[in-house]
Amino acid sequence: MNVQALKIPQWDPVNRHTSLAGFERFHVQSAASTMDEARRLSHDCPFGVVSTDAQTAGRGRVAGRQWESPPGESLALTIWTPASFYGTVPPSILVGLAVRKALISWAVSAGAQFRQPLAIKWPNDILAGDAKLAGILCEAAEGVVYVGVGINLAQRHFSYEFRTKPTSLYLETAGTAPKAQELLPIVLEEISLAASRSDGWSSELNSVLAWRGKPVKFWPGLGDTACIHGMLAGIAHDGSVLIETDQGTLPFVSGELTRA
């Protein structure tokens, strides 16, 4: 495949690398969004990953939210696979569990220790304490699932206001952070392993679920509806969040969750 023949406007030339953990690997020096780049590249490649050194307009799950990553400070990537790759497991949950494991694996190999335990905030964030360390975004089109991942690596401070306070590997490990391309193969390996042995994901997720058993606020849908107050009971086998309220335990397939 001649990647240059794609003639992607306003993007740096794409460098194609060898297969990594079963994914054909691509890299761009700078991109507005790896999600958009993945959609272009996926036409000629069924399994792939594209990463970038700097992302200027990565988008979040809720419209209007962006995830920017200046050069050298984050790992920004999007993987794409056939929808069947994840079986019956919601992709954002499986990838979230894999990313958490990858970060712990990296810390062990680097001799680093996290100041706070890593947890998964339903449906798509990795938290260190109550601060956001990584985010995940899933989209699908024509039988292909695209999963965008953004991991804060080397930021020492954040100059923007965020709904959830951000943090980085540097801040959470007292000054240790990997290069993006050092962490990438660890993340991909964990995703491949998670997809190949997806049984037991529900119990695993509930064991590392942020705020489980604690008071939470929840906005169903896109977060523009009335707030529901309750206790986070856990995650059901279909990936929906369970909120214990005065009316009983209610399941929700989408929404915005915060700690009360």
Beta strands, then each sheet from edge to edge (+ up, - down):
strand 1: 15-16
strand 2: 24-31
strand 3: 48-59
strand 4: 66-69
strand 5: 74-82
strand 6: 118-121
strand 7: 125-128
strand 8: 131-141
strand 9: 144-152
strand 10: 215-220
strand 11: 228-235
strand 12: 241-245
strand 13: 248-252
strand 14: 255-259
sheet 1: 1+ 2- 3- 4+
sheet 2: 1+ 2- 3- 5+ 9- 8+ 7- 6+
sheet 3: 13+ 12- 11+ 10- 14+
end
